[in-house]
């Protein structure tokens, strides 16, 4: 039986594909993505939230946002849809479908 080598094993990889694989293996792509989401959060968040909150990770399309006071968790509910729409405009590749606001007492402190 004549078997032809599979195209994946015989064709050279493009530089773009090779770089994509390298970035994925080193985790640099996730770091860049997290940085982009954090920057987008600072732009999309209302002024009252910018200094007292921070974007966390995205899991299954849900962005965790950490705030420093329980009152901000309640107020966040009023702004959620507008923030979500703005984040989708700023970082469409992140695939954010929802936002979950969580309380974190040390959010405004740097370590």
N, C-alpha and C positions, 0 to 999 in steps of 0.2 A: 504494500500500500504506500502510495506517495503522500507524504505529509509535508505541507508547506509550513514554514515557520510562521508563527503568529506575528502580526504586524507590530504588536507591542514589544516583542523581543528583538526584532530586527531593525526597526526604524529608530533613528536617533531622536532623543527628546529635544523639544524646543527649549530655548533658554528660559522663556516665560514659565513653562511647565516645570522645569527643573527648579527654578527659584521658588515657585509656589510650593513645591514639595519640601524644599529646604526650610522655608519659613514655617510651614506647618509642623515639621519635625522639631524645630527649635522652640516653638511656642511664641515666636515673635509676632505672628499674625494675630494671635489672641491678645497680646499686649497692645498692639496697635489698635485693635478693635475696641478694647476696654478704654483706651485713652480717647478714642473718637466718641464713644458713648458718654464718657465723663465730660468732655468738652461740650457735647450737644446738650447734656443735662443742664450745665451752667447757663447755656443760652436759652433753653426752652423753659426753665423753671421761672416762676414769678419772682420778683425781687425779694419778697419776704422769705423765700426758700433758699436762695442762693448761698447764703452764709451758714445756714443751719441744716443743710442736707447734703447728701452725696449719693451718686449713682453706684449701685453695686453690680452684681453679675446678672446676666440674662440666662435664664433656664427655661427651656421650652417656650420661648417667646415672651416670658414674663420678666420684666426688669424690676429688680429689688431696689428700692430707694430707701435710704436710711435718714431719719430726721432726729433732731435733738430734743424735741419736746412733744408730748402727747397731743397738745393743741394743734400742732402742725399736721399730725396724722388726720385729725378731723377736718381741718381746713383743706387739706390736700384733696379730699373728696370733691370739693367744689371746683377744683382746677384740673382734675384728672384728665378729662376728655380733651381739653385744649392742649395740655402738655403732651399727651399721647399723640395727637395729630401733628404737633410741631416736631416731636422726636422722629416720627415716621418720615417727615420731610427732610430732616437734617441727616439722619443715618438710616436710609431705607434698607441697606444691606444687613443691618443688625436684626431685622425681622421682629421688632418689638410689637407684640399684639396686646399687651396689657402691662400695667404697672401695679406693683404691690408696695405699699408704704409701710415701713417698719420703724419702730422706735429703737434708737441707739443712743444711749446717754452720752457717749464720748465722741459723737460725730464731729463736733466742732473743735476738738482737741487734736493736735498733731503729736505723734509719738516719735 
